[in-house]
Amino acid sequence: MSIHPAGGYKKLFETAEELATPMATHVTGRVPPWLSGSLLRCGPGLFEVGSEQFYHLFDGQALLHKFEIREGHVSYHRRFVRTDAYVRAMTEKRIVITEFGTFAYPDPCRNIFSRFFSYFKGLEVTDNALVNVYPVGEDYYACTETNYITKVNPETLETVKKVDLCNYISINGVTAHPHIESDGTVYNIGNCFGKNFAIAYNVVKTPPLQADKEDPITKSTVVVQFPCSDRFKPSYVHSFGMTPNYLVFVEQPVKINLLKFLSAWSIWGANYMDCFESHETMGVWMHVAEKHTGEYLNIKYRTSAFNIFHHINTYEDNGFLILDVCCWKGFEFIYNYLYLANLRENWEEVKKHAEKAPQPEARRYVLPLDINKNDVGKNLVSLNYTTATATLHSDGTIWLEPEVLFSGPRQAFEFPQINYKKYGGKDYSYAYGLGLNHFIPDRLTKLNVKTKETWVWQEPNAYPSEPIFVQAPDAIEEDDGIVLSAVISPAVGHKPSYLLILDAKDMSEIARAEVDTIIPVTFHGMFKRA
């Protein structure tokens, strides 16, 4: 197990200045001549405003990054996304909009009466688009997990406009992990608080750009509605599974207390984290719907409790759905351990905090689609390549037990990526993940989900980001391509950050492009081909 006594990881959580113009990089090795385009990434870049600190990892103001690759040369650029949360904070020199784990207090310059009544102004939802960036039609959007997404220019990184999805679809927020089909169709999922507090999870479909060139978002529709197990407490949703014919939603025991959420800002001054609670007895419910008809399959899939944020891949095989996911065991919310004060501790303290947290594990679940009521007590999984089971109980529920794909003590395989372009929703072999060592990212791992074999890239005092797979133009095999990751390595003797380019087959280094600035933590992103 790698140790980090120097604490270089703390640099991931420090404020960075945006750049007026792109910076040149120093390239060592040889950038593949076919690699041309931009690696776009989102993450927090401003961790305090004046004397006021943001408290949680998901609070810092959104910073959009770009490594541009052209003819073997690489440049680096970054700009803050001009969200309302950012612009107002910069204007008023204080935190103005409540974030995930930080409450925005009223303006202290107001008199006591206006400050009191400001608590009753109602909910003001953040548009801090720090989680991901993805395409819709010919446009690109930075996003968080609320109803707001922000259109950005992928060339200049300028902010174009804020979009409220509530103007077009029945949704209160969507995930930062949409599925995007080869023709540009976008699917996403989110909570919907309807009439009489009826709560559901809506799957939204946004069509590709049409001949009329109208914004595809205006043509978005709800195509599937999943039921909620608790009328007043919807589960936290971060991602979902999709195959050519099915949509899979995992309802986890991390719940949003809706009554607390709706009253939080107006009555007692809370943040989003204050509204989460864990349901200790529900376990996990899995829901399936037919993608094209929208029909909900009333099959009661159940399993023991875990947190889920990222799906690896989902595919169909002879009447079964194979669901590969990154889990954190138990019902306790893993975000409770991602406060910046914890992550900025010295290494021994970081480990102590992480030892109390749920244990990570990559798992495979198999969901049978054809159920014979006479098979009570039997394992319904007949696939010979997995140890995952699905047992029909007398009450009609199907109890799922997983096959473990990856597990290590406090070692997470997270932020998973695959060759999505060719193998998303299909039978596949390889996944690429960010290795979290007690929540600190210190390695990149390739996992063969069939054999459990792993390949690892790791260097001392180096802290990579989510690996992005880019397929080679002449690819024949699934892993023909490269892996990109933004790495910080704040040691003496070299530039502190670099774009790392790995051979996707064996995770060996092909090239790196060093840049003379610290790159703070990023969450998700994409490669935009030139």
ABEGO torsion letter per residue (X at the ends): XBBBAAGAAAAAABBBBBBABBBBBBBBEBBBAABBEBBBBBBBABABBEABBBABAAABBBBBBBBBBBGGBBBBBBBBBBBAAAAAAAAAGBBABBBAABBBBBBAABBAAAAAAAAAAEBBBBABBAABBBBBEABBBBBBABABBBBBBAAAGBBABBBBAAAABBBAEBBABBBBBAAGBBBBBBBBBBBGGBBBBBBBBBBBBBAAGBBAAAABBBABBBBBABAABBBBBABBBBBAABBBBBBBABBBBAAAAAAAAAAAGBBAAAABBBBAAAEBBBBBBBAAAGBBBBBBBBBBBBBBABBABBBBBGGBBBBBBBBBBEABBAAAAABAAAAABBAAAAAAAAAABBBBBBBBBBBBABBBAAABGBBABABAABABBBBBBAAGBBBBBBBBABBBBGBBBBGBBBBAAAABGBBBABBBBBBBBGGBBABBBBBBAAAGBBBBBBBBGBBBBBBBBBBBAABABAABEBBBBBBBBABBGBBABBBBBBBAAAGBBABBBBBBBBBBBBABBBBBBX
